[in-house]
Amino acid sequence: MKYIWMILLMAGATLPAAAQGLVLPAQSGFDVYKPGIARGTLDSLVYPSATVGNPRKAMVYLPPGYDVAKKYPVLYLLHGIGGDEKEWLNGGVPHLILDNLYAAGKIKPMIVVMPNGRAMPDDRATGNIMAPEKVQAFALFEQDLLRDLIPFVEKNYPVDTNRESRAIAGLSMGGGQSLNFGLGNPDKFAWVGAFSAAPNTRQLAELLPNVQATQNTLKLLFISCGVSDRLLNISSRSHQYLSSKQVPHIYFTEKGGHDFAVWKNGLYMFAQMIFKPVDPAVFPEYQKIAVQPE
């Protein structure tokens, strides 16, 4: 299988006018170090968590040219069940992806916060990561995020504090968290992304009791997954419900399984879409350029 967009480009064809706003999937080299470009900076933070009862860690990416005199939107980027605040850095090199996108002029300057989504006193990804108390800690992180981490970030970094300046996205377990927390708190997040969402994803009928309100307030809902992913049914289920309720969203399937090749491309695409004007009329076009399950 090949992407339709690749066939079109090879044939010298142009995409239809309605699809001019498409963000195409990443091409080779999008995630490698490129010399001679401006770079963002990585740092760690420690914030007090009343929810958990002890200080907690997160990683922070500040964009190239970071200036404390400016105001920035924030993307909260979440990891999977076997990871921690460094999983994205270790497996997904988000700093390189974002640096390259900034150099190409394709994204808005933003701060990216990568927390530990396992809200418990010992939040290390050790032992039985599927233990009930550890799985429950991923659900509890909603309170830690809303009550502790976001207020800390907004107090200590120059960020805009309105919902339109706040995005959430994640991979696997973090993708389920992003749907649960993002759709469940429309007053907090206007941009939601889920890459290979895991079974912790709640039923969207429960998350979206007022479909009309969601249609009016949500700027972007982006769902992606690999066609070989054993969890594809979770993303497909969400897509089918959203379609049945006519909730605008992007559903993008691509070659790959439950791995960072898919998740990195999800970040690459999602980062280019957020904190910008969007045209929901373009959303259905993503299914035309996607890889379809066999």
Buried (B, 14 or more C-beta within 10 A) or exposed (E): EEBBBEEBEEEEEEBEEEBEBBBBBBEEEBBEEEEEEEBBEBEEBEBBBEBBEEEBBBBBBBBBEBEEEEEBBBBBBBBBBEBBBBBBBEBBBBBBBBBBBBBEEEBBBBBBBBBBBBBBEEBEBEEEBEEEEBBEBBBBBBBBBBEBBBBBBBEEBEBBBEBBBBBBBBBBBBBBBBBBBBBBBBEBBBBBBBBBBBEBBBEBEEBBEEBEEBBEBBBBBBBBBBBBBEBBEBBBBBBEBBEEBEBBBBBBBBBBBBBBBBBBBBBBBBBBBBBEEBEBEBBBBBEBBBBEEE
